């Protein structure tokens, strides 16, 4: 399960890196994925990723952080199901209106988050004395 969390962290960082380098590519991908089927898949991926973080939290360097991120991702996955295509499109349009610098900042945050997940999984858990 640690390996799966590490792979997911690298995937998040890679998607973020694409967004930093070419935000238009990421936006085009987002627009092409606005279908009901993909919305359900996105919700499932968020729920599974959150569950993985909750599962590996005890063996990570930052168990409380992983539990928090995991719970937020599960919540986001459930919320994704209730948002719908119209609201998702409105959110994407809002993001488009913010400009490329804003997009790059969010993508950079995804890079940091993905690399943080990898860092927190790869080392031994630190116990305070």
C-alpha positions, 0 to 999 in steps of 0.5 A: 500500500505504501508503494501505491501511495508513492505512485499516486504522489508521483502522479499528482506531482507529474500532473502538477508539473505539466500544469506549471509548464503548459497550463493550456494542456491541462485545461484542454484535458480538463475540458475533454473530461467533462462527461458524466462517466468521467465525473464518476471516475474522478469521484472514485479516484478521489475516494480511493486516493483518500482511502489509500492515504488513510490506510498508510497514515500510521506508517508515514512520517506525518500520520495526522497530515495524511489522515487529514488529506485522506479525509478531505479527499474522500469528502471531495470524492463524495462531493464530486458526485453531487456537483454535476457537469454544469457546476464542474464546467462553471468551475473550469470556466472560472479557473480559465478566467483567472489567467495562467499565473493563477493556474501555474500557482495551483499546479505548483501546489500540486507538485509540492503536495505530490512530492510531500506524499512521496517524502512522507511515505519513503522514510521511516516514521519519526517518533518523538521522545 
